Amino acid sequence: MRIKLTPRIDKGTVVTLLALSATGMVWSRDPLWVWGYEIGIFILAGLECLKLRSIPRTAFPVAAPILGIGLWGFIQLAAGATVYRWATVNASLQNLALAATALAAFLMLRRPQGHAAFLRGVAWAGLAVSIVGVLAYWTSPGKILWIYPSVYPDNWGPFPSRNNFAQFLELCFPVALYETMHNGRGWIASIPPAVILGAGLASASRAGALLMVAEAIAVVSMMRADPVRGKPGGLRAPVLVFAGGAVAFAALAGAGTLVHRLAEPDPLQVRREIFRSAAAMIAQRPWFGYGLGTFATVYPEFAEFDSGASVEHAHNDWLEWTAEGGIGYAAMWVSIAVWAVRPALRSIWGIGILAVFLHALVDYPFARLGVSGWAFLLIGALAQATEKTHPRELLSKGRSL
């Protein structure tokens, strides 16, 4: 007997698996893996565009700045405004892939069923990566996924950085918690968000832990005030089970490291000096920057100290965007973040996008395709939400149809 998947569900599955492939290889420095994702998402977005028989009734509200980001590096290349063309070529292709990711999500998730299936996929992806990340951290120090040697000892599944691991979870966690509180039945439904939050706390990423706790408070508060949900008293049991599960999993996974890191007197040690160097780079070329992807190349000229390790990023995406692309390029990122505020808060499940933009003030989530790809998928999903189908109802409608 042949089982045929509906196009709506199949599309959501394809785009989710493609994003998972980028996350699974986020540790690798081999550009072939990045190119593979880029080719795949270009094909998906292109096919969806070819299928359009007319302009979608719902306009892509943030298309201009996303397209601008996707093309900015190529404009720099054409103008000769980069100090390292190869780095700018790769960064430009990655940005164009992010734009294609948002476009693909916008076009592929037009129906509530597919939209809801995609969001459930995001929640399950967060749960799977959380469990694998914690297990790999404790059982294979110095290795990626028990197999591949790593420069750093504390690897969380495919992520060689606790911060990137936490940033990925920041995107998935509000989706998982929202679905549990909106559609979950029984205490088992509280397990996914509890595990994701517990893993985020165990990662000992200070900014990540604070943002995920803030996300939990925001989601619960907004759900209690959500008229679609009904009486707020109905949320008491799932909230208690979720909170207890998160604390228990965090304790088992080793959240004690987070307590020690939060007690450190200077959380911006080293970062502060890198910030000043990035600011000096911006002052030198404020309008067009040095070229996308060139921060690591230019930074030694402005470095204030030698940390003994290579500095590949500014640990602040906002400064790095301005240093590499200039004020106009950074302004396009600002416009995307500002646009996302209203639909993210209205949807509730999309507030992880805001969290990652905030985390970008002290780290570089958007430099990792395994994180930024998910952010742009969710941006595309937010852009697809319309007034006719309230974003808060998408998950429940998807289940009932």
Secondary structure, DSSP 8 states (H G I E B T S, - for coil): ------HHHHHHHHHHHHHHHHHHTTT---HHHHHHHHHHHHHHHHHHHHH-SS--SS--TTHHHHHHHHHHHHHHHHHT--S-HHHHHHHHHHHHHHHHHHHHHHHHT-SHHHHHHHHHHHHHHHHHHHHHHHHHHHH-TTEETTTEE-SSS--BTTBSSHHHHHHHHHHHHHHHHHHHHHH--SGGGGHHHHHHHHHHHHTT-HHHHHHHHHHHHHHHHHHHT-TTT--GGGGHHHHHHHHHHHHHHHHHHTTHHHHHHHT-S-TTTTHHHHHHHHHHHHHHSTTT-S-TT-HHHHHHHH-SS--SS---S-S-HHHHHHHHHHHHHHHHHHHHHHHHHHHHHHHSTTHHHHHHHHHTTTS-GGG-HHHHHHHHHHHHHHHH--SSS-GGGHHHHHHH-
